[in-house]
Amino acid sequence: MAITYHDPQPGDEPSVMAEMNITPLIDVMLVLLVMLIITIPIQLHAVNLEMPVGPPPPVIVEPVVVVIGISAGDQLSWNGEPVPDQVTLLRRLQDAANQVDPPEVHVQPDRMARYDSVAAVLSTSQRVGLPKVGVVGLEQFAP
């Protein structure tokens, strides 16, 4: 279907143009091609990482904690269980010190407990060779 275009003469009706203007289409395709050429190398960049070599780090084991409570009446407790006297406490502390991985000892005195009782527990723990002994619950003594 070939339609020819001719110059209109006075009194002639204008004829229809059947060719398509593909210049804008080519411009859009060239812009898309340039964008593709520019973005492909950016996407293909590799990031080189040095990964750790060797065995994984050892698993951190939570320490065993023994809480020695001292009540207002100077009654001792071992993890909430009442201890009848200092000899029983000494035996339990020696057993704890002889373990392969000795536990942490947290001494938790009551506000009204005598200082002699607290000092006796701390000195006994040190004498049997427990390396990690501390006093906890000191916020009750703050004003």
ChimeraX commands (.cxc) that place a marker at each C-alpha (Angstrom):
marker #1 position 0.00,0.00,0.00 radius 0.5
marker #1 position 1.93,2.93,-1.27 radius 0.5
marker #1 position 0.43,6.30,-0.85 radius 0.5
marker #1 position 2.21,9.08,-2.55 radius 0.5
marker #1 position 2.23,12.60,-1.36 radius 0.5
marker #1 position 1.77,15.41,-3.74 radius 0.5
marker #1 position 1.68,19.14,-3.26 radius 0.5
marker #1 position -1.85,20.34,-2.71 radius 0.5
marker #1 position -3.29,22.39,-5.46 radius 0.5
marker #1 position -5.89,24.98,-4.76 radius 0.5
marker #1 position -9.14,23.14,-4.44 radius 0.5
marker #1 position -7.49,19.74,-3.80 radius 0.5
marker #1 position -8.02,17.90,-0.59 radius 0.5
marker #1 position -4.85,17.22,1.44 radius 0.5
marker #1 position -3.63,13.64,1.20 radius 0.5
marker #1 position -2.76,11.39,4.11 radius 0.5
marker #1 position 0.89,10.63,4.88 radius 0.5
marker #1 position 1.45,6.90,5.48 radius 0.5
marker #1 position 5.12,6.89,6.62 radius 0.5
marker #1 position 5.89,6.60,10.32 radius 0.5
marker #1 position 8.47,8.86,11.90 radius 0.5
marker #1 position 10.76,6.41,13.73 radius 0.5
marker #1 position 13.38,8.94,14.86 radius 0.5
marker #1 position 11.94,9.29,18.41 radius 0.5
marker #1 position 11.76,5.50,18.70 radius 0.5
marker #1 position 15.43,5.18,17.72 radius 0.5
marker #1 position 16.36,7.93,20.21 radius 0.5
marker #1 position 14.60,6.13,23.06 radius 0.5
marker #1 position 16.21,2.80,22.15 radius 0.5
marker #1 position 19.67,4.40,22.05 radius 0.5
marker #1 position 19.15,5.98,25.49 radius 0.5
marker #1 position 18.06,2.62,26.92 radius 0.5
marker #1 position 21.06,0.90,25.33 radius 0.5
marker #1 position 23.47,3.45,26.80 radius 0.5
marker #1 position 21.88,3.06,30.25 radius 0.5
marker #1 position 22.20,-0.71,30.00 radius 0.5
marker #1 position 25.85,-0.48,28.95 radius 0.5
marker #1 position 26.60,1.84,31.89 radius 0.5
marker #1 position 24.80,-0.16,34.61 radius 0.5
marker #1 position 25.91,-3.72,33.75 radius 0.5
marker #1 position 29.57,-3.28,34.85 radius 0.5
marker #1 position 28.41,-1.82,38.19 radius 0.5
marker #1 position 26.27,-4.87,38.89 radius 0.5
marker #1 position 29.03,-7.30,38.03 radius 0.5
marker #1 position 31.64,-5.95,40.46 radius 0.5
marker #1 position 32.66,-8.58,42.94 radius 0.5
marker #1 position 33.55,-7.90,46.57 radius 0.5
marker #1 position 36.46,-10.00,47.76 radius 0.5
marker #1 position 36.21,-11.01,51.41 radius 0.5
marker #1 position 38.75,-12.75,53.55 radius 0.5
marker #1 position 36.83,-15.34,55.50 radius 0.5
marker #1 position 38.18,-16.64,58.81 radius 0.5
marker #1 position 40.15,-19.82,58.56 radius 0.5
marker #1 position 40.51,-22.48,61.21 radius 0.5
marker #1 position 38.31,-23.86,63.92 radius 0.5
marker #1 position 35.40,-21.79,65.20 radius 0.5
marker #1 position 35.84,-19.93,68.48 radius 0.5
marker #1 position 35.04,-21.91,71.60 radius 0.5
marker #1 position 31.52,-21.80,72.95 radius 0.5
marker #1 position 31.21,-19.49,75.93 radius 0.5
marker #1 position 29.92,-21.43,78.91 radius 0.5
marker #1 position 27.94,-19.54,81.51 radius 0.5
marker #1 position 29.62,-19.88,84.91 radius 0.5
marker #1 position 27.95,-21.76,87.72 radius 0.5
marker #1 position 26.88,-19.34,90.45 radius 0.5
marker #1 position 26.42,-20.21,94.12 radius 0.5
marker #1 position 24.49,-17.64,96.17 radius 0.5
marker #1 position 25.23,-17.69,99.88 radius 0.5
marker #1 position 22.51,-15.75,101.65 radius 0.5
marker #1 position 22.89,-14.28,105.13 radius 0.5
marker #1 position 19.61,-13.37,106.79 radius 0.5
marker #1 position 18.94,-10.76,109.49 radius 0.5
marker #1 position 19.25,-13.45,112.16 radius 0.5
marker #1 position 22.63,-14.55,110.69 radius 0.5
marker #1 position 21.12,-17.69,109.22 radius 0.5
marker #1 position 23.08,-18.98,106.20 radius 0.5
marker #1 position 21.60,-20.40,103.02 radius 0.5
marker #1 position 23.20,-22.08,99.99 radius 0.5
marker #1 position 21.19,-21.24,96.84 radius 0.5
marker #1 position 18.11,-20.76,99.02 radius 0.5
marker #1 position 18.62,-24.00,100.99 radius 0.5
marker #1 position 19.29,-23.42,104.72 radius 0.5
marker #1 position 22.78,-24.28,106.01 radius 0.5
marker #1 position 22.72,-25.32,109.68 radius 0.5
marker #1 position 26.19,-24.16,110.75 radius 0.5
marker #1 position 29.63,-22.88,109.69 radius 0.5
marker #1 position 31.07,-26.42,109.47 radius 0.5
marker #1 position 28.52,-27.43,106.83 radius 0.5
marker #1 position 29.23,-24.21,104.96 radius 0.5
marker #1 position 32.99,-24.91,105.11 radius 0.5
marker #1 position 32.46,-28.43,103.73 radius 0.5
marker #1 position 30.33,-27.13,100.84 radius 0.5
marker #1 position 32.84,-24.41,100.02 radius 0.5
marker #1 position 35.69,-26.98,100.00 radius 0.5
marker #1 position 33.68,-29.23,97.67 radius 0.5
marker #1 position 33.08,-26.25,95.37 radius 0.5
marker #1 position 36.77,-25.27,95.42 radius 0.5
marker #1 position 37.83,-28.83,94.51 radius 0.5
marker #1 position 35.74,-28.87,91.32 radius 0.5
marker #1 position 37.48,-28.65,87.96 radius 0.5
marker #1 position 35.68,-25.39,87.20 radius 0.5
marker #1 position 34.94,-23.74,90.56 radius 0.5
marker #1 position 31.71,-21.76,90.70 radius 0.5
marker #1 position 31.35,-18.05,91.33 radius 0.5
marker #1 position 30.32,-17.36,94.91 radius 0.5
marker #1 position 27.89,-14.48,95.43 radius 0.5
marker #1 position 27.45,-13.49,99.07 radius 0.5
marker #1 position 24.10,-11.78,99.56 radius 0.5
marker #1 position 23.77,-10.34,103.06 radius 0.5
marker #1 position 20.59,-8.91,104.51 radius 0.5
marker #1 position 20.64,-5.29,105.59 radius 0.5
marker #1 position 20.33,-6.29,109.24 radius 0.5
marker #1 position 22.94,-9.11,109.13 radius 0.5
marker #1 position 25.96,-8.69,111.40 radius 0.5
marker #1 position 29.25,-7.77,109.79 radius 0.5
marker #1 position 31.01,-10.65,111.61 radius 0.5
marker #1 position 28.84,-13.21,109.76 radius 0.5
marker #1 position 29.55,-11.63,106.37 radius 0.5
marker #1 position 33.29,-11.36,107.07 radius 0.5
marker #1 position 33.38,-15.01,108.21 radius 0.5
marker #1 position 31.80,-16.21,104.95 radius 0.5
marker #1 position 34.16,-14.08,102.84 radius 0.5
marker #1 position 37.28,-15.20,104.74 radius 0.5
marker #1 position 36.24,-18.86,104.64 radius 0.5
marker #1 position 35.69,-18.62,100.87 radius 0.5
marker #1 position 39.12,-17.09,100.41 radius 0.5
marker #1 position 40.79,-19.62,102.74 radius 0.5
marker #1 position 39.46,-22.66,100.82 radius 0.5
marker #1 position 40.78,-21.18,97.55 radius 0.5
marker #1 position 37.70,-20.04,95.65 radius 0.5
marker #1 position 38.95,-17.53,93.06 radius 0.5
marker #1 position 35.68,-15.69,92.32 radius 0.5
marker #1 position 33.90,-14.35,95.39 radius 0.5
marker #1 position 31.79,-11.21,95.46 radius 0.5
marker #1 position 29.15,-9.42,97.49 radius 0.5
marker #1 position 25.84,-8.80,95.69 radius 0.5
marker #1 position 22.72,-6.86,96.63 radius 0.5
marker #1 position 24.55,-3.79,97.88 radius 0.5
marker #1 position 21.83,-1.50,96.51 radius 0.5
marker #1 position 19.84,-2.16,99.71 radius 0.5
marker #1 position 22.52,-0.27,101.67 radius 0.5
marker #1 position 22.24,2.88,99.56 radius 0.5
marker #1 position 20.29,5.74,101.14 radius 0.5
marker link #1:1,2 radius 0.2
marker link #1:2,3 radius 0.2
marker link #1:3,4 radius 0.2
marker link #1:4,5 radius 0.2
marker link #1:5,6 radius 0.2
marker link #1:6,7 radius 0.2
marker link #1:7,8 radius 0.2
marker link #1:8,9 radius 0.2
marker link #1:9,10 radius 0.2
marker link #1:10,11 radius 0.2
marker link #1:11,12 radius 0.2
marker link #1:12,13 radius 0.2
marker link #1:13,14 radius 0.2
marker link #1:14,15 radius 0.2
marker link #1:15,16 radius 0.2
marker link #1:16,17 radius 0.2
marker link #1:17,18 radius 0.2
marker link #1:18,19 radius 0.2
marker link #1:19,20 radius 0.2
marker link #1:20,21 radius 0.2
marker link #1:21,22 radius 0.2
marker link #1:22,23 radius 0.2
marker link #1:23,24 radius 0.2
marker link #1:24,25 radius 0.2
marker link #1:25,26 radius 0.2
marker link #1:26,27 radius 0.2
marker link #1:27,28 radius 0.2
marker link #1:28,29 radius 0.2
marker link #1:29,30 radius 0.2
marker link #1:30,31 radius 0.2
marker link #1:31,32 radius 0.2
marker link #1:32,33 radius 0.2
marker link #1:33,34 radius 0.2
marker link #1:34,35 radius 0.2
marker link #1:35,36 radius 0.2
marker link #1:36,37 radius 0.2
marker link #1:37,38 radius 0.2
marker link #1:38,39 radius 0.2
marker link #1:39,40 radius 0.2
marker link #1:40,41 radius 0.2
marker link #1:41,42 radius 0.2
marker link #1:42,43 radius 0.2
marker link #1:43,44 radius 0.2
marker link #1:44,45 radius 0.2
marker link #1:45,46 radius 0.2
marker link #1:46,47 radius 0.2
marker link #1:47,48 radius 0.2
marker link #1:48,49 radius 0.2
marker link #1:49,50 radius 0.2
marker link #1:50,51 radius 0.2
marker link #1:51,52 radius 0.2
marker link #1:52,53 radius 0.2
marker link #1:53,54 radius 0.2
marker link #1:54,55 radius 0.2
marker link #1:55,56 radius 0.2
marker link #1:56,57 radius 0.2
marker link #1:57,58 radius 0.2
marker link #1:58,59 radius 0.2
marker link #1:59,60 radius 0.2
marker link #1:60,61 radius 0.2
marker link #1:61,62 radius 0.2
marker link #1:62,63 radius 0.2
marker link #1:63,64 radius 0.2
marker link #1:64,65 radius 0.2
marker link #1:65,66 radius 0.2
marker link #1:66,67 radius 0.2
marker link #1:67,68 radius 0.2
marker link #1:68,69 radius 0.2
marker link #1:69,70 radius 0.2
marker link #1:70,71 radius 0.2
marker link #1:71,72 radius 0.2
marker link #1:72,73 radius 0.2
marker link #1:73,74 radius 0.2
marker link #1:74,75 radius 0.2
marker link #1:75,76 radius 0.2
marker link #1:76,77 radius 0.2
marker link #1:77,78 radius 0.2
marker link #1:78,79 radius 0.2
marker link #1:79,80 radius 0.2
marker link #1:80,81 radius 0.2
marker link #1:81,82 radius 0.2
marker link #1:82,83 radius 0.2
marker link #1:83,84 radius 0.2
marker link #1:84,85 radius 0.2
marker link #1:85,86 radius 0.2
marker link #1:86,87 radius 0.2
marker link #1:87,88 radius 0.2
marker link #1:88,89 radius 0.2
marker link #1:89,90 radius 0.2
marker link #1:90,91 radius 0.2
marker link #1:91,92 radius 0.2
marker link #1:92,93 radius 0.2
marker link #1:93,94 radius 0.2
marker link #1:94,95 radius 0.2
marker link #1:95,96 radius 0.2
marker link #1:96,97 radius 0.2
marker link #1:97,98 radius 0.2
marker link #1:98,99 radius 0.2
marker link #1:99,100 radius 0.2
marker link #1:100,101 radius 0.2
marker link #1:101,102 radius 0.2
marker link #1:102,103 radius 0.2
marker link #1:103,104 radius 0.2
marker link #1:104,105 radius 0.2
marker link #1:105,106 radius 0.2
marker link #1:106,107 radius 0.2
marker link #1:107,108 radius 0.2
marker link #1:108,109 radius 0.2
marker link #1:109,110 radius 0.2
marker link #1:110,111 radius 0.2
marker link #1:111,112 radius 0.2
marker link #1:112,113 radius 0.2
marker link #1:113,114 radius 0.2
marker link #1:114,115 radius 0.2
marker link #1:115,116 radius 0.2
marker link #1:116,117 radius 0.2
marker link #1:117,118 radius 0.2
marker link #1:118,119 radius 0.2
marker link #1:119,120 radius 0.2
marker link #1:120,121 radius 0.2
marker link #1:121,122 radius 0.2
marker link #1:122,123 radius 0.2
marker link #1:123,124 radius 0.2
marker link #1:124,125 radius 0.2
marker link #1:125,126 radius 0.2
marker link #1:126,127 radius 0.2
marker link #1:127,128 radius 0.2
marker link #1:128,129 radius 0.2
marker link #1:129,130 radius 0.2
marker link #1:130,131 radius 0.2
marker link #1:131,132 radius 0.2
marker link #1:132,133 radius 0.2
marker link #1:133,134 radius 0.2
marker link #1:134,135 radius 0.2
marker link #1:135,136 radius 0.2
marker link #1:136,137 radius 0.2
marker link #1:137,138 radius 0.2
marker link #1:138,139 radius 0.2
marker link #1:139,140 radius 0.2
marker link #1:140,141 radius 0.2
marker link #1:141,142 radius 0.2
marker link #1:142,143 radius 0.2
view
